Amino acid sequence: MKRTGILNDRLNGALATLGHTDLIMVVDAGFPIPRDAHRVDLALAENLPDLRTVLGLIADELVVEGVVRADDVPSNNPRLDEWLKERFADAEFTTRTHAEMLGGTARQAKVIVRTGAFEPWGNIGLFCGVDVPKWFGGDGVIAPDYYADKL
């Protein structure tokens, strides 16, 4: 039996498919997931599981270099925005319109994880990165300039 971390087999399998620059979305209970998306549905009931718990567990499993959220989040759900910035302190943050998050961003995602969250603008995209010291920390390896601050 697995000792720690994510126990859900579908979510574990989906996370294992992700590589550098892939996008995974963690979304609320009402998100319109495209029919052809790789969907992992965790929703059981209202706020079960909640958005932050699922994001936190996924963050423990992945290297996240970018976070995308609707441009409404900073002004209309500032507590979520603050939490995201604390939890993903090393990531680059961007915004897109709410309509783009529901449309083009969702179609770009390799995996979409549905939570039971009833949280306004609770649809967050995570861009996968690399563990820079592990990839570029070897003898004779020169890291690209854009990773210099992560060594």
Secondary structure, DSSP 4 states (H G I P E B T S, - for coil): ---SS---HHHHHHHHT--TT-EEEEE-TT----TTS-EEE---BTTBS-HHHHHHHHHHHS-EEEEEEETTHHHH-HHHHHHHHHHTTTSEEEEE-HHHIIIIIHHH-SEEEE-----TT--EEEEE---HHHHH-STT----GGGGGG-
